[in-house]
Amino acid sequence: MVQSYDVTVLGPLPEQVEVVLGQSVVGEVGATTVLGTRGGDTTVLSQAISRASRFGLELAGLHRDAQRAELEVDGPLGPVLQAAFADLTVAVSRRSSVLCLRLPGRMLASALRLLTEQGVDLLSVRVAPCC
């Protein structure tokens, strides 16, 4: 049975992958900015979240381990906002792309393997109602 899948990847899709997966509809989801803190200090992380909220930034993700924490916000940050977060270690803008794959479920693993072999970072895979 043919099924539709939305696959979100980090960054633009390499051209050679677009050629092989020619049936796919590719679109850009948008940019996010990752702000990193030193260490896993929850106070610093809470302050960064509060500051992002005060500036009207929408939280897109949060990742934390013992060495660092990352706060991901929607959209790229301009120079003024980057200066406002200068105490944080990283301000990296990331773009995501979404593919819509229509293929039999048994072929999904092969398509995902192709993407990773081409250096594509997978962010999410979900069954889609349609493409």
N, C-alpha and C positions, 0 to 999 in steps of 0.2 A: 504494500500500500504506500502510495506517495504521501509524504507529510511535509508540512512547511515548518522551517526553523528560523528563528531570528538569532544570528550569531553576532555579538558585539566584540570588536577587536580594538586594541589600542593602536592609535595612529591610522594613517592612510593604508589602504590595501596595496601591496606590491602589484605592479602591472602584470607580471607573469602569472600571479594567482587569479587575477581578473580574467585573463585569457582562458585558463584551464576551467574555471568555474563560470563560464560564460552565461549560464542560465541565471546567475545571481543578480539581484537588484542591489546596488551598493549605494548607500547614502551616508552622509556625515552626520553624526549625532550632535556634535558640538565639542567645545573645549572645556576642560576643567583645569584647575590649578592646584597643585599639591604643595602644601605648606608643612614643612617638617620641623619637629621640635627635638631638642637633644634629650636623650634619656626617656624613660617612661614616666616622668613626673606628671601626675594627674593635675596638679595645680596649674602648671604651665599650659597643659592641654585645655583645661577648662577656661583659662584666660583667653587663649587663642580662639576658642569657639565663641565666647562672649564678644570678643572684638569683631569677629567675622559677622556675627549677628547685628552688632551696632552699625556696621558698614552696609548692612542689607545684603550680604552675600548668602547664597543658598548652599547649605551643606549637602555635598554629593556623596561623601563617604568618610569613613574614619577607620584608621588602621593603627594598632598599637602593639608593641612588644616591649621587652625589657630594655632594648637599646634606644628606641625612638618611637615617636608617634607621628602620624601623618593625618592632616586634616585636608580633605579634598573639597574644594568649592567649585560651583559652576562658573564657567567663563574664565577668560584670561584676565589677569590683573594688570592694570596700567601702572605707570611709574609712581603715581601718588599712593595707590594701595600697596604696591610693593614696598615703598618706604615705610608705610604704616606697619608692615609686618617684617621689618628689617631684622628684628631679633630672632626670627625663625631661620633655620639653617637652609631650607630649600624653598624656592619658588619656581617650580617647573610647570610650564603649560603643557597639557596633554590633549590630544584630539582623539576622538573615538569614531570608528566607522561601524555601520551595521550592514550585515549581509542578510538577505533572505534566501535561504536555500530550499528548493523544492526537490526532494529526492526520497527514495525509499529509506525507511528508518535504518536498515542494515548498512546503508552507504554513509551514514552520518559519521561514523568513526573514521572512515577513509578520508572524508572531506576535512575533518578536524586535524587529522594527521598531516595532510597536505599543507594546511595553514601553518601548523607549528614547524614543519620541516622548512618552510620558507621564511621562518623567523618572525611570524606573526604572533603577537601576544593575545591570547584569548581572554576576554573579560567575562563573558556570559554566553550561555546557550539556553534557549527556551523554545518550547513548541509554540508556534504561532498559529492563529486562526486561519490566516491565509497570507499570501504574498501579493 
